[in-house]
Amino acid sequence: MKNIAIFLIFGILLYACKKEAGEGGTSVIEGRVYKIYTFQNSQTGQMDTLYYQLDAGKDVYIIYSNDELAIYDDKFETDYLGRYRFEFLRKGKYTIYTYADSSDVNTTYDYPVFRHIEIKSNNSTKNIDDFVIEKNQ
């Protein structure tokens, strides 16, 4: 009986030590947010594309799971180069997103742009280089 109780307590402690995605780890997710403008060049008639970083102050949100419908757990305001950085993350699946501006003929609206990331090991850095907000003229 005593051995069963010890085994049960040991099993509960092991289960309780399993950490879910979130804060408290040693990993980092970082990247840049930038825009692409696609337009027709009036001189050549060809489609041209311009890339540039956003102004400071664009919010990037993180969700500690792959569920895009969940409420965000933290946010980071980009610096003057459009960079963001989420630190002290544990192994697990994450979703980051920001809002892109879009304009229709008579309406301007924002829509979310999502990226799904999985951190598979401690002390790792995930660089997200393709966080692009597109706006066509």
N, CA, C and O atoms as a GROMACS GRO file, in nm:
protein
  548
    1MET      N    1   0.082  -0.120   0.000
    1MET     CA    2   0.000   0.000   0.000
    1MET      C    3   0.086   0.126   0.000
    1MET      O    4   0.058   0.224  -0.069
    2LYS      N    5   0.192   0.121   0.079
    2LYS     CA    6   0.281   0.234   0.088
    2LYS      C    7   0.349   0.260  -0.047
    2LYS      O    8   0.366   0.376  -0.087
    3ASN      N    9   0.387   0.152  -0.117
    3ASN     CA   10   0.451   0.166  -0.248
    3ASN      C   11   0.356   0.226  -0.351
    3ASN      O   12   0.397   0.306  -0.435
    4ILE      N   13   0.229   0.188  -0.344
    4ILE     CA   14   0.130   0.242  -0.438
    4ILE      C   15   0.112   0.392  -0.414
    4ILE      O   16   0.103   0.468  -0.510
    5ALA      N   17   0.107   0.434  -0.289
    5ALA     CA   18   0.092   0.576  -0.256
    5ALA      C   19   0.212   0.656  -0.306
    5ALA      O   20   0.196   0.765  -0.360
    6ILE      N   21   0.332   0.602  -0.288
    6ILE     CA   22   0.453   0.672  -0.334
    6ILE      C   23   0.453   0.681  -0.486
    6ILE      O   24   0.485   0.786  -0.543
    7PHE      N   25   0.418   0.572  -0.553
    7PHE     CA   26   0.410   0.571  -0.698
    7PHE      C   27   0.306   0.671  -0.749
    7PHE      O   28   0.330   0.739  -0.848
    8LEU      N   29   0.192   0.678  -0.683
    8LEU     CA   30   0.086   0.771  -0.721
    8LEU      C   31   0.130   0.916  -0.703
    8LEU      O   32   0.105   1.000  -0.789
    9ILE      N   33   0.194   0.946  -0.594
    9ILE     CA   34   0.244   1.083  -0.568
    9ILE      C   35   0.350   1.120  -0.672
    9ILE      O   36   0.350   1.232  -0.724
   10PHE      N   37   0.440   1.026  -0.702
   10PHE     CA   38   0.543   1.050  -0.802
   10PHE      C   39   0.482   1.077  -0.939
   10PHE      O   40   0.527   1.165  -1.012
   11GLY      N   41   0.378   1.001  -0.976
   11GLY     CA   42   0.310   1.020  -1.103
   11GLY      C   43   0.241   1.155  -1.112
   11GLY      O   44   0.244   1.220  -1.216
   12ILE      N   45   0.178   1.198  -1.004
   12ILE     CA   46   0.112   1.329  -1.000
   12ILE      C   47   0.214   1.441  -1.014
   12ILE      O   48   0.190   1.538  -1.085
   13LEU      N   49   0.328   1.428  -0.948
   13LEU     CA   50   0.433   1.530  -0.958
   13LEU      C   51   0.488   1.539  -1.099
   13LEU      O   52   0.513   1.650  -1.148
   14LEU      N   53   0.508   1.425  -1.165
   14LEU     CA   54   0.555   1.429  -1.303
   14LEU      C   55   0.454   1.496  -1.395
   14LEU      O   56   0.492   1.575  -1.482
   15TYR      N   57   0.328   1.465  -1.377
   15TYR     CA   58   0.224   1.525  -1.460
   15TYR      C   59   0.215   1.676  -1.434
   15TYR      O   60   0.194   1.754  -1.528
   16ALA      N   61   0.229   1.716  -1.310
   16ALA     CA   62   0.220   1.858  -1.274
   16ALA      C   63   0.338   1.938  -1.327
   16ALA      O   64   0.326   2.059  -1.345
   17CYS      N   65   0.450   1.874  -1.353
   17CYS     CA   66   0.569   1.944  -1.402
   17CYS      C   67   0.565   1.970  -1.552
   17CYS      O   68   0.648   2.046  -1.602
   18LYS      N   69   0.474   1.911  -1.624
   18LYS     CA   70   0.465   1.934  -1.768
   18LYS      C   71   0.420   2.078  -1.792
   18LYS      O   72   0.314   2.120  -1.746
   19LYS      N   73   0.501   2.151  -1.866
   19LYS     CA   74   0.473   2.292  -1.891
   19LYS      C   75   0.411   2.309  -2.028
   19LYS      O   76   0.455   2.247  -2.125
   20GLU      N   77   0.310   2.391  -2.036
   20GLU     CA   78   0.246   2.426  -2.162
   20GLU      C   79   0.317   2.546  -2.223
   20GLU      O   80   0.401   2.609  -2.157
   21ALA      N   81   0.284   2.578  -2.346
   21ALA     CA   82   0.342   2.695  -2.412
   21ALA      C   83   0.310   2.820  -2.330
   21ALA      O   84   0.202   2.830  -2.271
   22GLY      N   85   0.404   2.913  -2.327
   22GLY     CA   86   0.382   3.037  -2.252
   22GLY      C   87   0.511   3.091  -2.196
   22GLY      O   88   0.620   3.052  -2.239
   23GLU      N   89   0.499   3.180  -2.101
   23GLU     CA   90   0.615   3.244  -2.041
   23GLU      C   91   0.681   3.152  -1.939
   23GLU      O   92   0.618   3.060  -1.886
   24GLY      N   93   0.809   3.180  -1.913
   24GLY     CA   94   0.881   3.104  -1.813
   24GLY      C   95   0.993   3.021  -1.871
   24GLY      O   96   1.058   2.946  -1.797
   25GLY      N   97   1.020   3.031  -2.000
   25GLY     CA   98   1.124   2.953  -2.064
   25GLY      C   99   1.243   3.038  -2.103
   25GLY      O  100   1.264   3.147  -2.051
   26THR      N  101   1.320   2.985  -2.197
   26THR     CA  102   1.444   3.051  -2.238
   26THR      C  103   1.450   3.078  -2.389
   26THR      O  104   1.556   3.112  -2.442
   27SER      N  105   1.339   3.062  -2.459
   27SER     CA  106   1.339   3.080  -2.604
   27SER      C  107   1.281   3.214  -2.645
   27SER      O  108   1.220   3.284  -2.564
   28VAL      N  109   1.302   3.250  -2.772
   28VAL     CA  110   1.265   3.382  -2.824
   28VAL      C  111   1.198   3.365  -2.961
   28VAL      O  112   1.239   3.282  -3.041
   29ILE      N  113   1.096   3.446  -2.986
   29ILE     CA  114   1.039   3.462  -3.120
   29ILE      C  115   1.060   3.608  -3.156
   29ILE      O  116   1.020   3.698  -3.082
   30GLU      N  117   1.124   3.632  -3.271
   30GLU     CA  118   1.151   3.769  -3.313
   30GLU      C  119   1.137   3.780  -3.464
   30GLU      O  120   1.140   3.680  -3.535
   31GLY      N  121   1.122   3.902  -3.510
   31GLY     CA  122   1.111   3.924  -3.653
   31GLY      C  123   1.085   4.070  -3.684
   31GLY      O  124   1.102   4.158  -3.600
   32ARG      N  125   1.043   4.093  -3.808
   32ARG     CA  126   1.012   4.228  -3.854
   32ARG      C  127   0.878   4.226  -3.925
   32ARG      O  128   0.839   4.126  -3.985
   33VAL      N  129   0.810   4.338  -3.917
   33VAL     CA  130   0.686   4.358  -3.992
   33VAL      C  131   0.716   4.465  -4.095
   33VAL      O  132   0.766   4.572  -4.062
   34TYR      N  133   0.685   4.436  -4.220
   34TYR     CA  134   0.706   4.537  -4.324
   34TYR      C  135   0.595   4.528  -4.427
   34TYR      O  136   0.519   4.432  -4.430
   35LYS      N  137   0.587   4.629  -4.510
   35LYS     CA  138   0.482   4.637  -4.612
   35LYS      C  139   0.539   4.618  -4.751
   35LYS      O  140   0.657   4.645  -4.777
   36ILE      N  141   0.453   4.571  -4.838
   36ILE     CA  142   0.484   4.562  -4.980
   36ILE      C  143   0.377   4.643  -5.054
   36ILE      O  144   0.257   4.622  -5.034
   37TYR      N  145   0.420   4.732  -5.136
   37TYR     CA  146   0.329   4.804  -5.224
   37TYR      C  147   0.349   4.754  -5.367
   37TYR      O  148   0.461   4.757  -5.419
   38THR      N  149   0.244   4.708  -5.429
   38THR     CA  150   0.247   4.664  -5.568
   38THR      C  151   0.166   4.764  -5.650
   38THR      O  152   0.051   4.794  -5.617
   39PHE      N  153   0.226   4.814  -5.756
   39PHE     CA  154   0.159   4.915  -5.836
   39PHE      C  155   0.206   4.904  -5.981
   39PHE      O  156   0.309   4.844  -6.010
   40GLN      N  157   0.130   4.962  -6.069
   40GLN     CA  158   0.169   4.961  -6.210
   40GLN      C  159   0.252   5.085  -6.239
   40GLN      O  160   0.210   5.198  -6.216
   41ASN      N  161   0.372   5.061  -6.290
   41ASN     CA  162   0.463   5.169  -6.324
   41ASN      C  163   0.409   5.242  -6.446
   41ASN      O  164   0.386   5.181  -6.551
   42SER      N  165   0.388   5.372  -6.433
   42SER     CA  166   0.327   5.449  -6.543
   42SER      C  167   0.422   5.464  -6.662
   42SER      O  168   0.376   5.486  -6.774
   43GLN      N  169   0.552   5.454  -6.641
   43GLN     CA  170   0.648   5.469  -6.750
   43GLN      C  171   0.668   5.339  -6.828
   43GLN      O  172   0.679   5.341  -6.950
   44THR      N  173   0.671   5.225  -6.757
   44THR     CA  174   0.699   5.098  -6.825
   44THR      C  175   0.574   5.014  -6.847
   44THR      O  176   0.573   4.925  -6.932
   45GLY      N  177   0.469   5.042  -6.772
   45GLY     CA  178   0.348   4.962  -6.781
   45GLY      C  179   0.356   4.830  -6.706
   45GLY      O  180   0.259   4.755  -6.702
   46GLN      N  181   0.472   4.801  -6.645
   46GLN     CA  182   0.494   4.678  -6.570
   46GLN      C  183   0.452   4.696  -6.424
   46GLN      O  184   0.446   4.808  -6.372
   47MET      N  185   0.423   4.584  -6.359
   47MET     CA  186   0.393   4.588  -6.216
   47MET      C  187   0.524   4.598  -6.138
   47MET      O  188   0.617   4.520  -6.163
   48ASP      N  189   0.534   4.692  -6.046
   48ASP     CA  190   0.651   4.712  -5.962
   48ASP      C  191   0.613   4.687  -5.817
   48ASP      O  192   0.496   4.699  -5.779
   49THR      N  193   0.712   4.652  -5.737
   49THR     CA  194   0.690   4.625  -5.596
   49THR      C  195   0.791   4.702  -5.513
   49THR      O  196   0.910   4.703  -5.544
   50LEU      N  197   0.744   4.768  -5.408
   50LEU     CA  198   0.830   4.839  -5.314
   50LEU      C  199   0.818   4.771  -5.178
   50LEU      O  200   0.708   4.739  -5.133
   51TYR      N  201   0.932   4.749  -5.111
   51TYR     CA  202   0.936   4.694  -4.976
   51TYR      C  203   0.984   4.803  -4.882
   51TYR      O  204   1.079   4.875  -4.914
   52TYR      N  205   0.921   4.817  -4.766
   52TYR     CA  206   0.972   4.909  -4.666
   52TYR      C  207   0.920   4.870  -4.528
   52TYR      O  208   0.813   4.810  -4.514
   53GLN      N  209   0.999   4.908  -4.428
   53GLN     CA  210   0.958   4.877  -4.291
   53GLN      C  211   0.848   4.972  -4.247
   53GLN      O  212   0.831   5.081  -4.302
   54LEU      N  213   0.776   4.929  -4.148
   54LEU     CA  214   0.668   5.011  -4.094
   54LEU      C  215   0.723   5.117  -4.000
   54LEU      O  216   0.837   5.109  -3.955
   55ASP      N  217   0.641   5.216  -3.973
   55ASP     CA  218   0.675   5.312  -3.870
   55ASP      C  219   0.669   5.243  -3.735
   55ASP      O  220   0.608   5.137  -3.720
   56ALA      N  221   0.732   5.302  -3.637
   56ALA     CA  222   0.728   5.247  -3.502
   56ALA      C  223   0.585   5.244  -3.450
   56ALA      O  224   0.502   5.326  -3.489
   57GLY      N  225   0.558   5.150  -3.363
   57GLY     CA  226   0.430   5.150  -3.294
   57GLY      C  227   0.327   5.053  -3.348
   57GLY      O  228   0.211   5.061  -3.306
   58LYS      N  229   0.362   4.962  -3.437
   58LYS     CA  230   0.268   4.860  -3.484
   58LYS      C  231   0.262   4.749  -3.380
   58LYS      O  232   0.366   4.695  -3.342
   59ASP      N  233   0.143   4.714  -3.335
   59ASP     CA  234   0.128   4.608  -3.234
   59ASP      C  235   0.135   4.470  -3.299
   59ASP      O  236   0.069   4.445  -3.400
   60VAL      N  237   0.216   4.382  -3.240
   60VAL     CA  238   0.223   4.242  -3.278
   60VAL      C  239   0.177   4.164  -3.155
   60VAL      O  240   0.225   4.187  -3.044
   61TYR      N  241   0.083   4.071  -3.175
   61TYR     CA  242   0.022   3.996  -3.066
   61TYR      C  243   0.069   3.851  -3.069
   61TYR      O  244   0.104   3.798  -3.174
   62ILE      N  245   0.071   3.787  -2.950
   62ILE     CA  246   0.107   3.646  -2.941
   62ILE      C  247  -0.001   3.571  -2.864
   62ILE      O  248  -0.052   3.618  -2.763
   63ILE      N  249  -0.034   3.452  -2.914
   63ILE     CA  250  -0.127   3.361  -2.849
   63ILE      C  251  -0.047   3.236  -2.814
   63ILE      O  252   0.025   3.184  -2.900
   64TYR      N  253  -0.058   3.188  -2.692
   64TYR     CA  254   0.018   3.072  -2.647
   64TYR      C  255  -0.049   2.941  -2.689
   64TYR      O  256  -0.068   2.852  -2.606
   65SER      N  257  -0.083   2.930  -2.817
   65SER     CA  258  -0.139   2.808  -2.876
   65SER      C  259  -0.152   2.832  -3.026
   65SER      O  260  -0.114   2.938  -3.077
   66ASN      N  261  -0.207   2.734  -3.097
   66ASN     CA  262  -0.232   2.748  -3.241
   66ASN      C  263  -0.373   2.797  -3.270
   66ASN      O  264  -0.412   2.804  -3.386
   67ASP      N  265  -0.448   2.831  -3.168
   67ASP     CA  266  -0.588   2.870  -3.182
   67ASP      C  267  -0.599   3.017  -3.219
   67ASP      O  268  -0.580   3.105  -3.134
   68GLU      N  269  -0.630   3.046  -3.345
   68GLU     CA  270  -0.642   3.184  -3.391
   68GLU      C  271  -0.762   3.256  -3.330
   68GLU      O  272  -0.768   3.379  -3.333
   69LEU      N  273  -0.857   3.181  -3.274
   69LEU     CA  274  -0.976   3.242  -3.216
   69LEU      C  275  -0.958   3.279  -3.069
   69LEU      O  276  -1.045   3.343  -3.010
   70ALA      N  277  -0.847   3.239  -3.009
   70ALA     CA  278  -0.821   3.270  -2.868
   70ALA      C  279  -0.785   3.418  -2.852
   70ALA      O  280  -0.738   3.482  -2.946
   71ILE      N  281  -0.807   3.469  -2.734
   71ILE     CA  282  -0.768   3.606  -2.701
   71ILE      C  283  -0.617   3.609  -2.682
   71ILE      O  284  -0.560   3.515  -2.625
   72TYR      N  285  -0.552   3.714  -2.728
   72TYR     CA  286  -0.406   3.720  -2.721
   72TYR      C  287  -0.357   3.720  -2.576
   72TYR      O  288  -0.425   3.767  -2.486
   73ASP      N  289  -0.236   3.666  -2.558
   73ASP     CA  290  -0.176   3.657  -2.424
   73ASP      C  291  -0.079   3.770  -2.395
   73ASP      O  292  -0.060   3.806  -2.279
   74ASP      N  293  -0.018   3.827  -2.499
   74ASP     CA  294   0.077   3.936  -2.480
   74ASP      C  295   0.088   4.011  -2.612
   74ASP      O  296   0.048   3.960  -2.716
   75LYS      N  297   0.143   4.132  -2.607
   75LYS     CA  298   0.167   4.207  -2.731
   75LYS      C  299   0.297   4.283  -2.718
   75LYS      O  300   0.346   4.308  -2.609
   76PHE      N  301   0.351   4.320  -2.834
   76PHE     CA  302   0.476   4.393  -2.842
   76PHE      C  303   0.460   4.503  -2.944
   76PHE      O  304   0.406   4.479  -3.053
   77GLU      N  305   0.504   4.622  -2.912
   77GLU     CA  306   0.498   4.734  -3.005
   77GLU      C  307   0.629   4.742  -3.081
   77GLU      O  308   0.736   4.746  -3.019
   78THR      N  309   0.623   4.743  -3.214
   78THR     CA  310   0.744   4.740  -3.295
   78THR      C  311   0.828   4.866  -3.275
   78THR      O  312   0.777   4.973  -3.240
   79ASP      N  313   0.959   4.850  -3.299
   79ASP     CA  314   1.048   4.965  -3.289
   79ASP      C  315   1.050   5.040  -3.423
   79ASP      O  316   0.969   5.012  -3.511
   80TYR      N  317   1.141   5.134  -3.438
   80TYR     CA  318   1.144   5.219  -3.558
   80TYR      C  319   1.179   5.143  -3.686
   80TYR      O  320   1.159   5.196  -3.795
   81LEU      N  321   1.231   5.020  -3.674
   81LEU     CA  322   1.260   4.938  -3.791
   81LEU      C  323   1.156   4.830  -3.814
   81LEU      O  324   1.173   4.744  -3.901
   82GLY      N  325   1.048   4.832  -3.738
   82GLY     CA  326   0.944   4.731  -3.752
   82GLY      C  327   0.975   4.600  -3.682
   82GLY      O  328   0.911   4.499  -3.710
   83ARG      N  329   1.073   4.599  -3.592
   83ARG     CA  330   1.113   4.476  -3.524
   83ARG      C  331   1.030   4.453  -3.397
   83ARG      O  332   0.987   4.547  -3.330
   84TYR      N  333   1.009   4.325  -3.368
   84TYR     CA  334   0.942   4.284  -3.245
   84TYR      C  335   1.018   4.165  -3.186
   84TYR      O  336   1.097   4.101  -3.255
   85ARG      N  337   0.993   4.136  -3.058
   85ARG     CA  338   1.066   4.028  -2.989
   85ARG      C  339   0.985   3.983  -2.868
   85ARG      O  340   0.953   4.062  -2.780
   86PHE      N  341   0.951   3.854  -2.866
   86PHE     CA  342   0.886   3.792  -2.751
   86PHE      C  343   0.989   3.700  -2.685
   86PHE      O  344   1.039   3.607  -2.749
   87GLU      N  345   1.020   3.726  -2.558
   87GLU     CA  346   1.125   3.653  -2.488
   87GLU      C  347   1.066   3.563  -2.379
   87GLU      O  348   0.948   3.572  -2.346
   88PHE      N  349   1.152   3.478  -2.326
   88PHE     CA  350   1.122   3.393  -2.210
   88PHE      C  351   1.005   3.297  -2.238
   88PHE      O  352   0.915   3.281  -2.155
   89LEU      N  353   1.008   3.235  -2.355
   89LEU     CA  354   0.902   3.142  -2.394
   89LEU      C  355   0.946   2.997  -2.374
   89LEU      O  356   1.063   2.964  -2.388
   90ARG      N  357   0.849   2.913  -2.340
   90ARG     CA  358   0.873   2.769  -2.326
   90ARG      C  359   0.849   2.698  -2.458
   90ARG      O  360   0.798   2.757  -2.553
   91LYS      N  361   0.888   2.570  -2.462
   91LYS     CA  362   0.859   2.489  -2.581
   91LYS      C  363   0.708   2.482  -2.599
   91LYS      O  364   0.632   2.477  -2.502
   92GLY      N  365   0.665   2.482  -2.726
   92GLY     CA  366   0.522   2.472  -2.754
   92GLY      C  367   0.486   2.541  -2.883
   92GLY      O  368   0.572   2.588  -2.958
   93LYS      N  369   0.356   2.547  -2.908
   93LYS     CA  370   0.303   2.608  -3.030
   93LYS      C  371   0.249   2.747  -2.998
   93LYS      O  372   0.184   2.768  -2.896
   94TYR      N  373   0.278   2.841  -3.089
   94TYR     CA  374   0.240   2.980  -3.071
   94TYR      C  375   0.179   3.034  -3.200
   94TYR      O  376   0.204   2.982  -3.309
   95THR      N  377   0.099   3.137  -3.185
   95THR     CA  378   0.046   3.211  -3.299
   95THR      C  379   0.078   3.358  -3.276
   95THR      O  380   0.050   3.412  -3.170
   96ILE      N  381   0.137   3.421  -3.376
   96ILE     CA  382   0.157   3.566  -3.369
   96ILE      C  383   0.077   3.629  -3.481
   96ILE      O  384   0.056   3.568  -3.587
   97TYR      N  385   0.033   3.751  -3.457
   97TYR     CA  386  -0.042   3.820  -3.562
   97TYR      C  387  -0.034   3.971  -3.543
   97TYR      O  388  -0.004   4.021  -3.435
   98THR      N  389  -0.063   4.040  -3.651
   98THR     CA  390  -0.077   4.185  -3.649
   98THR      C  391  -0.188   4.218  -3.748
   98THR      O  392  -0.237   4.131  -3.820
   99TYR      N  393  -0.226   4.344  -3.750
   99TYR     CA  394  -0.334   4.385  -3.839
   99TYR      C  395  -0.278   4.459  -3.959
   99TYR      O  396  -0.189   4.542  -3.947
  100ALA      N  397  -0.333   4.426  -4.075
  100ALA     CA  398  -0.298   4.493  -4.200
  100ALA      C  399  -0.410   4.589  -4.236
  100ALA      O  400  -0.527   4.562  -4.210
  101ASP      N  401  -0.373   4.700  -4.296
  101ASP     CA  402  -0.470   4.798  -4.342
  101ASP      C  403  -0.507   4.764  -4.486
  101ASP      O  404  -0.420   4.737  -4.568
  102SER      N  405  -0.634   4.767  -4.514
  102SER     CA  406  -0.680   4.745  -4.650
  102SER      C  407  -0.785   4.848  -4.682
  102SER      O  408  -0.857   4.895  -4.594
  103SER      N  409  -0.792   4.883  -4.805
  103SER     CA  410  -0.894   4.979  -4.844
  103SER      C  411  -0.964   4.931  -4.969
  103SER      O  412  -0.902   4.886  -5.065
  104ASP      N  413  -1.093   4.941  -4.965
  104ASP     CA  414  -1.178   4.908  -5.077
  104ASP      C  415  -1.214   5.042  -5.142
  104ASP      O  416  -1.158   5.144  -5.104
  105VAL      N  417  -1.302   5.044  -5.234
  105VAL     CA  418  -1.339   5.167  -5.303
  105VAL      C  419  -1.388   5.272  -5.204
  105VAL      O  420  -1.343   5.387  -5.209
  106ASN      N  421  -1.478   5.235  -5.115
  106ASN     CA  422  -1.535   5.332  -5.020
  106ASN      C  423  -1.509   5.299  -4.875
  106ASN      O  424  -1.554   5.372  -4.787
  107THR      N  425  -1.436   5.190  -4.846
  107THR     CA  426  -1.421   5.144  -4.709
  107THR      C  427  -1.275   5.114  -4.678
  107THR      O  428  -1.203   5.057  -4.761
  108THR      N  429  -1.231   5.152  -4.560
  108THR     CA  430  -1.100   5.114  -4.509
  108THR      C  431  -1.122   5.025  -4.389
  108THR      O  432  -1.202   5.057  -4.302
  109TYR      N  433  -1.051   4.912  -4.384
  109TYR     CA  434  -1.070   4.818  -4.274
  109TYR      C  435  -0.938   4.748  -4.244
  109TYR      O  436  -0.846   4.750  -4.326
  110ASP      N  437  -0.929   4.688  -4.126
  110ASP     CA  438  -0.812   4.612  -4.084
  110ASP      C  439  -0.848   4.464  -4.085
  110ASP      O  440  -0.962   4.427  -4.056
  111TYR      N  441  -0.750   4.380  -4.116
  111TYR     CA  442  -0.769   4.236  -4.108
  111TYR      C  443  -0.642   4.174  -4.049
  111TYR      O  444  -0.532   4.226  -4.070
  112PRO      N  445  -0.656   4.064  -3.976
  112PRO     CA  446  -0.538   4.004  -3.912
  112PRO      C  447  -0.455   3.922  -4.010
  112PRO      O  448  -0.509   3.859  -4.102
  113VAL      N  449  -0.324   3.924  -3.989
  113VAL     CA  450  -0.230   3.841  -4.064
  113VAL      C  451  -0.162   3.751  -3.961
  113VAL      O  452  -0.094   3.801  -3.871
  114PHE      N  453  -0.180   3.619  -3.973
  114PHE     CA  454  -0.133   3.523  -3.873
  114PHE      C  455  -0.008   3.449  -3.920
  114PHE      O  456   0.012   3.428  -4.039
  115ARG      N  457   0.077   3.410  -3.823
  115ARG     CA  458   0.188   3.318  -3.844
  115ARG      C  459   0.187   3.218  -3.728
  115ARG      O  460   0.171   3.257  -3.612
  116HIS      N  461   0.204   3.090  -3.761
  116HIS     CA  462   0.208   2.984  -3.660
  116HIS      C  463   0.353   2.940  -3.644
  116HIS      O  464   0.424   2.915  -3.742
  117ILE      N  465   0.397   2.930  -3.519
  117ILE     CA  466   0.535   2.897  -3.487
  117ILE      C  467   0.535   2.786  -3.383
  117ILE      O  468   0.451   2.784  -3.293
  118GLU      N  469   0.630   2.695  -3.395
  118GLU     CA  470   0.650   2.593  -3.292
  118GLU      C  471   0.793   2.602  -3.242
  118GLU      O  472   0.888   2.597  -3.320
  119ILE      N  473   0.807   2.614  -3.111
  119ILE     CA  474   0.939   2.611  -3.048
  119ILE      C  475   0.959   2.468  -3.000
  119ILE      O  476   0.883   2.418  -2.917
  120LYS      N  477   1.062   2.402  -3.053
  120LYS     CA  478   1.084   2.261  -3.024
  120LYS      C  479   1.191   2.236  -2.919
  120LYS      O  480   1.200   2.125  -2.865
  121SER      N  481   1.274   2.338  -2.889
  121SER     CA  482   1.379   2.317  -2.790
  121SER      C  483   1.401   2.446  -2.710
  121SER      O  484   1.368   2.555  -2.755
  122ASN      N  485   1.456   2.429  -2.591
  122ASN     CA  486   1.488   2.543  -2.506
  122ASN      C  487   1.608   2.619  -2.563
  122ASN      O  488   1.683   2.565  -2.643
  123ASN      N  489   1.624   2.742  -2.520
  123ASN     CA  490   1.735   2.828  -2.562
  123ASN      C  491   1.740   2.846  -2.714
  123ASN      O  492   1.848   2.856  -2.770
  124SER      N  493   1.625   2.852  -2.779
  124SER     CA  494   1.624   2.870  -2.924
  124SER      C  495   1.563   3.004  -2.960
  124SER      O  496   1.488   3.064  -2.882
  125THR      N  497   1.596   3.051  -3.079
  125THR     CA  498   1.543   3.176  -3.131
  125THR      C  499   1.477   3.146  -3.265
  125THR      O  500   1.541   3.092  -3.355
  126LYS      N  501   1.350   3.182  -3.278
  126LYS     CA  502   1.278   3.166  -3.404
  126LYS      C  503   1.270   3.302  -3.470
  126LYS      O  504   1.213   3.395  -3.413
  127ASN      N  505   1.327   3.314  -3.589
  127ASN     CA  506   1.321   3.438  -3.666
  127ASN      C  507   1.209   3.426  -3.769
  127ASN      O  508   1.209   3.334  -3.850
  128ILE      N  509   1.117   3.519  -3.765
  128ILE     CA  510   1.005   3.521  -3.858
  128ILE      C  511   1.034   3.632  -3.958
  128ILE      O  512   1.015   3.750  -3.927
  129ASP      N  513   1.078   3.595  -4.077
  129ASP     CA  514   1.119   3.694  -4.176
  129ASP      C  515   1.009   3.727  -4.277
  129ASP      O  516   1.023   3.821  -4.355
  130ASP      N  517   0.901   3.653  -4.276
  130ASP     CA  518   0.801   3.673  -4.381
  130ASP      C  519   0.672   3.736  -4.330
  130ASP      O  520   0.564   3.709  -4.385
  131PHE      N  521   0.681   3.818  -4.226
  131PHE     CA  522   0.562   3.883  -4.172
  131PHE      C  523   0.535   4.008  -4.255
  131PHE      O  524   0.577   4.118  -4.219
  132VAL      N  525   0.465   3.989  -4.364
  132VAL     CA  526   0.445   4.095  -4.463
  132VAL      C  527   0.300   4.141  -4.460
  132VAL      O  528   0.207   4.060  -4.460
  133ILE      N  529   0.283   4.271  -4.459
  133ILE     CA  530   0.151   4.330  -4.473
  133ILE      C  531   0.145   4.390  -4.612
  133ILE      O  532   0.221   4.481  -4.644
  134GLU      N  533   0.056   4.339  -4.692
  134GLU     CA  534   0.048   4.385  -4.830
  134GLU      C  535  -0.059   4.492  -4.846
  134GLU      O  536  -0.165   4.486  -4.784
  135LYS      N  537  -0.029   4.588  -4.929
  135LYS     CA  538  -0.128   4.690  -4.964
  135LYS      C  539  -0.103   4.727  -5.109
  135LYS      O  540   0.006   4.771  -5.145
  136ASN      N  541  -0.202   4.710  -5.190
  136ASN     CA  542  -0.188   4.740  -5.333
  136ASN      C  543  -0.255   4.873  -5.364
  136ASN      O  544  -0.359   4.907  -5.307
  137GLN      N  545  -0.195   4.947  -5.453
  137GLN     CA  546  -0.253   5.075  -5.494
  137GLN      C  547  -0.324   5.059  -5.624
  137GLN      O  548  -0.380   5.156  -5.676
   0.00000   0.00000   0.00000
